[in-house]
Amino acid sequence: MKKTLLTILQLVVTGALLYWVFHDPAVRAAMATAIREADYRWIAAAIVMYVLVEFAAVVRWQILLKVQRIDLSNGRIAALFFIGMFYNQFLPGGTGGDIIKTYLLWKETPKQKPGALLAVMFDRMIGLIALIVITGVLIFLRYNWLTRETAAQLDSNPLHNPRFYVWVVLAIFAASVLFLTTTFLVSGFNWLRKLPHRFPGREKLIEISAAYHLYARHWRATAAAFGASLVCHLGTFATFLCVAYAFRAAVAPVDFFAIMPIERTISSLPISFAGVGTREFLLQVMLFNLCGVAPAIARMIGMTGFLVILLCCLPGGVVYFFYRPSGAVGHVKMRDMQKEFATLEHEISEQEE
């Protein structure tokens, strides 16, 4: 019931935001003009940039699997990665691709299921840590610029004020740091044994603890994975910057990079499907008020940047159609994958105790 209600809410929000993006005839006309006058060489550059992002993510994925002593061919590793990327973009929630990727990895390595699950989970965690670092650094360096007085200050609606989103991201940043610090301390001092068996999130905490212990021992590989994560995030920012230049937006790279962590953080929240509409609204608020980019251009940057990412993720759907893992016959329903996923999480928690 909760998932159904969340899906309905996301549909409503996505529809409302799409209506906002396209309802104004003047903005639609300006968007059409922007498309006609765009420099599509920059769109090509954006595609190349995001391919580099995917390459860095594959390298990170390969490093984390090697720490777990999971030895697959480069082709298999890349195939699993692209399948996960495809479904993370096209399934609600943003994590369905992780479940599919993990399930297929289990079929390839049936004797190393716990390691495969931890590798997928830590892949997410190292990406989160890298985003926290980048966000903290960029907001610290550009805080005065991001929160300066703009015309939006005259508007009583906080949703039209860039400062509001900076504070929202700082709150998320603080909560993420608190979460990581708490899990690290709980893991380091072995406090998990003292938690009640029915404690909310206990099994997930045990997984995180196991990942901490393993990847801390392999700190060189973890540092390399962290470096690959930095490349992924900065490359994604650069992808959208190339799109901005395609639509002739006059914005300095340092300013654009300061805005992108805010957009990336908030649009990744389960507000709308894949951040559709949320992304365009945020970029309009930030780019218009801070950089003077026209609303129509800001919306085009958001939509086109997302389309570039979708285009680069589409091959994963083709790969999944032809992919046949060892020991598996045909494709399995998502519901069955989720059940097996939950069962293994419980088994790992019992083993760690």
LUMMIZA-717774 format. One line per field, with one value per residue (C-alpha): x, y, z; residue number from 0. Coordinates in pm, whole numbers, plus 32768, in hexadecimal, padded with zeros to 4 digits. Layout:
<pts>
xx <- c(X, ...)
yy <- c(Y, ...)
zz <- c(Z, ...)
pos <- c(NUM, ...)
</pts>
This chain:
<pts>
xx <- c(8000, 811B, 81C7, 8080, 803A, 819E, 8180, 8034, 80CC, 81F8, 8110, 804A, 8182, 8226, 80EC, 80CD, 823A, 8228, 80F6, 81C0, 82E2, 820F, 80CF, 8149, 8133, 8244, 8332, 82DE, 832B, 8477, 84CA, 8482, 8567, 8677, 865F, 867E, 87A8, 885D, 89C5, 89A5, 8B1A, 8AFA, 89E9, 8ADD, 8BE0, 8AE0, 8AA7, 8C1E, 8C3F, 8B31, 8BCC, 8D06, 8C2F, 8BB2, 8D14, 8D84, 8C57, 8CAD, 8E12, 8D8B, 8CA1, 8DC1, 8E9E, 8D91, 8D50, 8EC2, 8ECE, 8DBD, 8E91, 8D83, 8E32, 8D60, 8DC5, 8DC8, 8CA9, 8BCF, 8C20, 8BCB, 8A89, 8A13, 8A68, 89A3, 8878, 8879, 8899, 8776, 8686, 86F1, 867E, 8541, 84B9, 8418, 84E9, 8642, 86B8, 8605, 8736, 880B, 8724, 872E, 88A7, 88D8, 87F4, 88A9, 89F6, 8980, 8937, 8A99, 8B34, 8A41, 8B48, 8B95, 8A3D, 8A8D, 8BBF, 8AF7, 89ED, 8AF0, 8BA1, 8A5E, 8A08, 8B63, 8B59, 8A34, 8ADC, 8C26, 8B61, 8AA2, 8BE3, 8C7F, 8B48, 8B50, 8CBD, 8C81, 8B47, 8BF3, 8D1F, 8C5C, 8B5A, 8C6C, 8D2E, 8BFE, 8B0F, 8B05, 8ABD, 89B5, 88FD, 8929, 8806, 874B, 85FF, 8569, 858D, 8465, 838F, 82EC, 82E8, 8420, 8411, 8480, 85AE, 8702, 8764, 864B, 86D9, 8838, 87B3, 86EF, 8829, 88F3, 87EE, 8804, 897F, 897D, 8890, 896C, 8AA7, 89F4, 8981, 8ADB, 8B80, 8A83, 8AA0, 8C1B, 8C1F, 8B1E, 8BED, 8D3D, 8CD1, 8C03, 8AC4, 89E8, 89D6, 892B, 8814, 86C2, 8670, 853F, 85FF, 859C, 86A8, 8778, 87C1, 8828, 8912, 89B3, 89EE, 8A8D, 8B66, 8BE1, 8C31, 8CED, 8DC8, 8E1D, 8E5A, 8F1E, 9014, 9037, 9062, 912B, 9015, 8F14, 8FD7, 8FE2, 8E69, 8E39, 8F0A, 8E35, 8CFE, 8D87, 8DBB, 8C54, 8BB9, 8C94, 8C63, 8AE9, 8B05, 8BD7, 8ACF, 89C7, 8AC0, 8AF7, 897E, 896F, 8A71, 89AD, 888E, 8982, 8953, 8A56, 8ABC, 8C18, 8C7F, 8CCA, 8B6D, 8AC3, 8B85, 8B1B, 89AD, 89B6, 89E2, 88A8, 87E3, 8870, 8824, 86BE, 8655, 86CF, 85C9, 848E, 83BF, 837F, 83DC, 8552, 854D, 847A, 83F8, 84AF, 85F6, 856F, 84CC, 860B, 86E9, 8600, 8600, 8779, 87F1, 86FB, 8732, 88A7, 8922, 8815, 87C7, 8670, 8564, 8529, 869D, 86BB, 859D, 863C, 8785, 86D4, 8608, 871F, 8820, 8731, 86F4, 886C, 887E, 8756, 87F6, 8938, 8874, 879A, 889C, 8861, 8701, 878B, 8896, 878F, 86BC, 87DD, 8889, 887A, 8934, 89C8, 88CF, 879B, 8687, 85D0, 857E, 84F9, 83E6, 8452, 837A, 843E, 8588, 851C, 84BD, 860D, 86B9, 8608, 864D, 87C2, 87CD, 873A, 8834, 8958, 88E1, 88D0, 8A2B, 8AC6, 8A39)
yy <- c(8000, 80F0, 80B0, 80E2, 822C, 82A2, 8247, 8303, 8432, 842B, 8416, 8542, 860F, 85AD, 860A, 8758, 87AD, 874D, 882D, 8945, 890B, 891D, 89DD, 8B3F, 8B87, 8C91, 8B9D, 8A8D, 8B7F, 8BDD, 8A6D, 8A2B, 8B4A, 8AC2, 896E, 8A09, 8ADF, 89DB, 897B, 8802, 87CE, 8811, 8707, 8612, 8680, 8642, 84E0, 849E, 852C, 8448, 8319, 836E, 837B, 821D, 81A2, 8228, 8181, 8033, 8051, 8096, 7F6C, 7E8E, 7F01, 7EB7, 7D5D, 7D07, 7D5C, 7C55, 7B64, 7B54, 7B15, 7B57, 7BB6, 7D27, 7CEA, 7C4D, 7D63, 7E70, 7DB9, 7DA7, 7F14, 7F89, 7EB3, 7F56, 80B2, 8075, 8000, 8106, 8209, 815C, 80BE, 818C, 81C1, 81CB, 8083, 7F7C, 7F61, 7F09, 7DE6, 7D62, 7D90, 7CDF, 7BBF, 7B85, 7B99, 7A8A, 79A8, 79DF, 79A4, 78C6, 7879, 79E9, 7A7E, 7B44, 7BDE, 7C3C, 7CE5, 7DA6, 7E16, 7EA6, 7F4E, 7FE5, 805D, 8138, 81A0, 820B, 82D9, 837E, 83CB, 8466, 853D, 85B0, 8619, 86D2, 877A, 87E7, 8877, 8930, 89C3, 8A2A, 8AD9, 8B7C, 8BA5, 8D22, 8D1C, 8C0C, 8CC1, 8E29, 8F19, 8EF0, 8F62, 8E24, 8EB9, 8F9A, 8E65, 8DDE, 8C7C, 8BC6, 8AD4, 8BF2, 8C45, 8BA0, 8BCC, 8AE1, 89C2, 89FF, 89D5, 889D, 8800, 8862, 87B4, 867A, 869B, 86A9, 857E, 84B4, 8506, 84A8, 8360, 8304, 8367, 82A3, 8169, 8183, 81A0, 808D, 7FB0, 800D, 7FD3, 7E9F, 7F2E, 7E72, 7D44, 7E1E, 7E8D, 7DDC, 7CE4, 7DB1, 7EF9, 7FB0, 7F8D, 7E9B, 7DB0, 7ED1, 7F52, 7DFA, 7DFC, 7F54, 7EE1, 7DB5, 7E96, 7F8D, 7E7E, 7DE3, 7F1F, 7FC4, 7EA3, 7EDF, 8056, 8081, 7FE8, 80B3, 81F3, 819E, 8161, 82AE, 835A, 82B8, 833A, 849C, 8479, 83FC, 8524, 862F, 8591, 859F, 8711, 8746, 868E, 878D, 88A9, 883A, 883B, 899A, 8A0E, 8963, 8A50, 8B75, 8BAF, 8CA9, 8C03, 8BD5, 8A6A, 8AB0, 8B44, 8A26, 8921, 89CA, 89AC, 8844, 8790, 8842, 87D2, 8671, 8644, 86C3, 862B, 84D6, 84E0, 840F, 8543, 84F7, 83DD, 83F3, 8561, 85C3, 8724, 874D, 876F, 8878, 8940, 8942, 89A5, 8AC1, 8B46, 8B29, 8B8B, 8CA7, 8D4C, 8D12, 8D13, 8DCE, 8CA5, 8CC5, 8BDB, 8B2C, 8AE7, 8A68, 8974, 8900, 88C0, 87E1, 871F, 86F4, 8692, 8585, 850E, 84EF, 8410, 8340, 8317, 829B, 81AA, 8118, 8011, 7F6A, 7F0A, 7E60, 7DB1, 7D2F, 7CA6, 7BCD, 7B8F, 7A2B, 79F8, 78A9, 77C5, 7894, 7841, 796A, 7AAA, 7AB6, 7B99, 7CC4, 7C49, 7B02, 7BBD, 7C99, 7B6A, 7AC4, 7C10, 7C35, 7AC9, 7AED, 7C32, 7B74, 7A58, 7B4A, 7BEF, 7A9B, 7A39, 7B80, 7B45)
zz <- c(8000, 8057, 7F0B, 7E50, 7F00, 7EBF, 7D50, 7D33, 7DE0, 7CF6, 7BC9, 7C41, 7C8A, 7B40, 7A7E, 7B33, 7AF6, 7986, 7964, 7A05, 7913, 77D6, 7826, 77D9, 765F, 7673, 771E, 761F, 7505, 75A8, 75D5, 7464, 7404, 74E8, 743F, 72E2, 7345, 7418, 73D3, 73BC, 73CA, 753E, 7555, 74B8, 75B8, 76CD, 764F, 7646, 77A5, 7830, 7784, 7849, 7984, 7939, 78F8, 7A4C, 7AF1, 7A4D, 7AD0, 7C2F, 7C16, 7BA3, 7CC7, 7DC9, 7D37, 7D41, 7EB4, 7EE0, 7E0F, 7D08, 7BBF, 7A8A, 792C, 78D5, 77E6, 78F4, 79E9, 78EA, 788A, 79F4, 7A26, 78F5, 7956, 7AAE, 7A17, 792B, 7A37, 7B33, 7A36, 79BF, 7AFF, 7C16, 7D4F, 7CB0, 7D4E, 7C7E, 7BA0, 7CCC, 7D1F, 7BB9, 7BA6, 7CF2, 7C91, 7B48, 7BFB, 7CEB, 7BC3, 7B47, 7CA0, 7D66, 7E70, 7EAE, 7EDE, 801D, 7F78, 7E44, 7F18, 7FE0, 7EA2, 7E15, 7F5E, 7F89, 7E21, 7E8C, 7FCF, 7F35, 7E38, 7F55, 8011, 7EDB, 7EA0, 800B, 7FE8, 7EA0, 7F25, 8064, 7FB1, 7EA3, 7F91, 8084, 7F6F, 7ECF, 7FF7, 7FEA, 7E75, 7E93, 7FAC, 7F37, 7F19, 7DD1, 7D3F, 7DD0, 7F2D, 7ED7, 7E99, 7FD5, 7F44, 7FC9, 7EA3, 7DC0, 7E99, 7E51, 7FBE, 8027, 7F58, 7FD9, 8139, 80D8, 8046, 8179, 8252, 8179, 8182, 8300, 8319, 822B, 82F0, 8434, 839A, 831B, 8462, 852F, 845C, 8466, 85E2, 860F, 852C, 85C6, 872C, 86D4, 876D, 8677, 875F, 8863, 877C, 87A5, 8691, 8631, 8621, 84DD, 83D3, 84A3, 8382, 82A2, 83B2, 83CA, 8252, 8266, 8388, 82C3, 819A, 8277, 830B, 81BC, 80F3, 820E, 81FD, 8087, 80A6, 7F67, 7E95, 7F57, 7F13, 7DA0, 7DA1, 7E51, 7D45, 7C36, 7CEB, 7CE4, 7B6D, 7B46, 7BFD, 7B60, 7A0B, 7A3A, 7A92, 795A, 788A, 78EF, 78BD, 7755, 7726, 77B7, 76BA, 75A4, 75F5, 760D, 7783, 77FC, 7941, 79D4, 7A17, 7B87, 7BB6, 7AFF, 7BC6, 7D0B, 7CA5, 7C29, 7D7B, 7DF2, 7CC1, 7CCB, 7E3D, 7E39, 7CEB, 7D67, 7E7C, 7E2F, 7DDF, 7C71, 7B83, 7B3B, 7BA9, 7A79, 7AAD, 7BF6, 7B39, 7A4E, 7B66, 7C37, 7B15, 7ABB, 7C20, 7C47, 7AEB, 7AB8, 7C0A, 7C2A, 7AC2, 7A00, 791F, 787D, 790F, 77C1, 7798, 78FE, 78C3, 777D, 7832, 792D, 782D, 7730, 7836, 78B0, 774A, 7716, 784C, 77D4, 767F, 771E, 77FC, 76E8, 767F, 77D0, 7762, 762B, 76F9, 77EE, 76D0, 7657, 77A6, 7826, 796F, 79CD, 7A7A, 7A1D, 792A, 7897, 7951, 7AB3, 7B3A, 7C0B, 7D2D, 7D3B, 7D2D, 7E4E, 7F20, 7EE9, 7F2B, 807B, 80D8, 809E, 8165, 828C, 8261, 825D, 839E, 844A, 83D0, 844A, 85A6)
pos <- c(0, 1, 2, 3, 4, 5, 6, 7, 8, 9, 10, 11, 12, 13, 14, 15, 16, 17, 18, 19, 20, 21, 22, 23, 24, 25, 26, 27, 28, 29, 30, 31, 32, 33, 34, 35, 36, 37, 38, 39, 40, 41, 42, 43, 44, 45, 46, 47, 48, 49, 50, 51, 52, 53, 54, 55, 56, 57, 58, 59, 60, 61, 62, 63, 64, 65, 66, 67, 68, 69, 70, 71, 72, 73, 74, 75, 76, 77, 78, 79, 80, 81, 82, 83, 84, 85, 86, 87, 88, 89, 90, 91, 92, 93, 94, 95, 96, 97, 98, 99, 100, 101, 102, 103, 104, 105, 106, 107, 108, 109, 110, 111, 112, 113, 114, 115, 116, 117, 118, 119, 120, 121, 122, 123, 124, 125, 126, 127, 128, 129, 130, 131, 132, 133, 134, 135, 136, 137, 138, 139, 140, 141, 142, 143, 144, 145, 146, 147, 148, 149, 150, 151, 152, 153, 154, 155, 156, 157, 158, 159, 160, 161, 162, 163, 164, 165, 166, 167, 168, 169, 170, 171, 172, 173, 174, 175, 176, 177, 178, 179, 180, 181, 182, 183, 184, 185, 186, 187, 188, 189, 190, 191, 192, 193, 194, 195, 196, 197, 198, 199, 200, 201, 202, 203, 204, 205, 206, 207, 208, 209, 210, 211, 212, 213, 214, 215, 216, 217, 218, 219, 220, 221, 222, 223, 224, 225, 226, 227, 228, 229, 230, 231, 232, 233, 234, 235, 236, 237, 238, 239, 240, 241, 242, 243, 244, 245, 246, 247, 248, 249, 250, 251, 252, 253, 254, 255, 256, 257, 258, 259, 260, 261, 262, 263, 264, 265, 266, 267, 268, 269, 270, 271, 272, 273, 274, 275, 276, 277, 278, 279, 280, 281, 282, 283, 284, 285, 286, 287, 288, 289, 290, 291, 292, 293, 294, 295, 296, 297, 298, 299, 300, 301, 302, 303, 304, 305, 306, 307, 308, 309, 310, 311, 312, 313, 314, 315, 316, 317, 318, 319, 320, 321, 322, 323, 324, 325, 326, 327, 328, 329, 330, 331, 332, 333, 334, 335, 336, 337, 338, 339, 340, 341, 342, 343, 344, 345, 346, 347, 348, 349, 350, 351, 352)
</pts>
